[in-house]
């Protein structure tokens, strides 16, 4: 009997040790920057994907006026005096004229109007796939505090109010069903109505506190406005992220600014949770940040409406919008041409970046035709020329030509409207080099690539040159100074043409 008990205890010890080891394996990352730095911040799928789509679509789409900061500016009668950017429009005046005083018709009163009756996640995902996107997903929560998923953390969510649908869940299923990675973006660090010691009230809804404080008396509405203790806000900030992780397993979590207001201990706890969950899913996941909000050892740098000046040492992301104005839909919203969006993508990819393009659906879930047209034309170009983009890496120089954009963030460089048929961008895949001309020079014209010469090819020789989408043979000559080519008699695409240069 004593021997049996001894054997049982030994087996129990072994099984306990194995369980402990399994638990340790599941929790590979600890909530420290040193441990989290072991995570691969730029996995292969992200570097190969190059092009993704997301969308500012939410309650702020209902008034369709000014921009997605409507819920902040509608409470500010004195923005002009403050000098805060509203793109020359009086949001408070518009709101009071159309809906009445914010004290009587406040932002939550738009929620029943956000019904999304035309929202079809399968149609959206199909469009994104046709556009050539490799990853896509929603703005899961903007500064306004309204969650676009089925949440138990906040009552202000799209499953319980407005559309009364799990928008994020439906999109996750549709987007993955079309073979794309699923992403979610978060802006809710800004949705914290608090007063740092010795400073003014801050947060997206600070004007509510200043001009309409009685709106904060209702405890539930105060949650939407981020009016709570700092401790409660930080708990909610983290719990929302973990809820989305558990429910939808996003491949990328994109963050807007203001993460510097989130303490390191809260950031590292979230990151360890995400990375450990990804390990269980056997997924390589990505986290992005703007400015210096997170270390580059755990995240990807995102340039808002900008990019690197030259080839960036670290892979980066540019988020930019298809529109010439607001990120969300507004009446009369101007849309960029396909050439502008395409040239931006090519320039970014040549510098070791990827493009996350924002579109602006209407409140009812309709994607406007002019936006669809740009996406489909992007897809047509990528269908023929995608091998120069997907899976590519930068060459030794990103390009040449008269248009040299400066590095910028928050609008440092935006539309890339200045590109001409004299501008070239380079990418490579193995021994194949792609020289992309951002336009169509002229039929049968001789074109010279100054950066391509016998020296820059490092002793390799050119075995063949062709143009993607064209069956015409290309006459060419390589010298110590340049590579000269003869343009074909017909252009495969006037927006951009790709020379495929095989070396050996």
C-alpha positions, 0 to 999 in steps of 0.5 A: 500500500505504501508503495502504491501511494508513493507511485501515485505521488510520483505520477502526480508530481510528474503530471503537475510539472508537465502542466506547469511546463505547458502553462509556461510554454503557453505564456512565452511572453512576459509583460516586460519590454525585454521579453516582448522584444523577442516577438517578430514585429514584422512577420513575412506575411506583413512584408509581403502583403503591401496593400490593405484597406480599412475604413472610418465608418461609425456613428460619426458618418450619420451627420456626414459633415466636416470630418470624423471629429464631428463628435468633438467639435459639435460641442465647441461654440468657440473653435475659431477663437481657439484656432483648432482645425475644423477645415473652415467649417462651423461644426457647432453652428451646423449642428445647432441649425440642423439638430438643435443645441447639443444639450438637447440633441447630443452625440448619442442621439445619432446612434439610432440613425446609424442603422447600416441597412445596406451593409453587406460584409460579403460585398465589402470583402469581395470588393477589397479582394478585387482591389488587390488588398491582402489585409482589411478590417474596420476602425473598431473604435474611434475617439467617439467611444462607440465600439463596432463589435459585440461588447460586454465591456461597454454598453455603447456598441454596434451589437446592442445599439444602432445597427444591432449587428456584430459589425466586426465579427461579420467582417472578420468572417467575410474578409478571412473567407476571401483569403485576406488577413483581418485587422482592427484599428483603435483610437480609444486612447484619446477617449479619456476625459480626465484632468492631468495634474496641473493641466486642463481637461483633456480627451476627445470630449473635453468641450462637453466638460467645458460647455455642457457638463450636465451631459456627464451627469448620466452614468451611462452616457459618461462611459461614452464620453470617457468620463470616469476615474483614470484607473477605470479608464485604463482598465476599460482600454485594456479590456476592450482590446482583450475582448477583441483579441478573444472574439476575433483573433485579429492579425494586426492591431493598429493604433492611433496616437496618444498611447503615450498616455497609457502607462507602460505597465498597461501597454506591456500587459496588453502586448503580452496577452496578445502575443501569447494568444497569437502563439496559441493560434499559431499566428504571426501578428502585428502591432502598429504605432505612431510617433514614439508611442511603442518601441520599434522592437515590438511594433511597426511605425505608421506614418499618417499621410506620410512616408519615409524619405528614402529606404527605411531601415525598418518596415513601415506602414503608411495609412492614408485616405482615398479622399481629399478631405475627411476620413469618414464620409461627408456630403460632397467628399472629394476622391483622389484619382486612381493614379494618385493612390497607385503612385503613393503605393508604389513609392511607399513599397519602394522604400520598404513600406506598405499602404493601408488605404482608408475608404469612407462608407456612407452611414447606411453601409453603402460604399460610394461608386467613385470610391469603388471605381478607384479600388477596382482600377487599383485591382486591375493594375495589380492583377497585371503588375502585382509581382512588382509589388507583392512579396517584393523588397527594396532595391539598393536605391528606391528610385530616381526622377524629379519628384523627391518627397520629403519624410513626413508624418500627419500630412508631411507628404500626402497626395503624391500628385507631382509624380510624372512619367520621368519618375521611376521607383524600383523593387526587387524579388530575388534576381529580378528587378522591377523598374516602375515608371510612374506614367507613360512617357511616349510610344517608341521613345528611348527611356534612360534609367540612370541608376541602372548600370553595370556598376549598380548590378554588382557584376550581374548581367541582364538576361531579359527585359520585358514589360508586364502586360505587353507582348512587345519585345524591348530593345535595350542597351546597358552601359557603365552610365545607364540602362537605355530601353525603347518604349513599346508602341502601345502602353499597357497602362498610362498610370504606371508601367513596369519593366521586368529586368531579369539578371543572372 
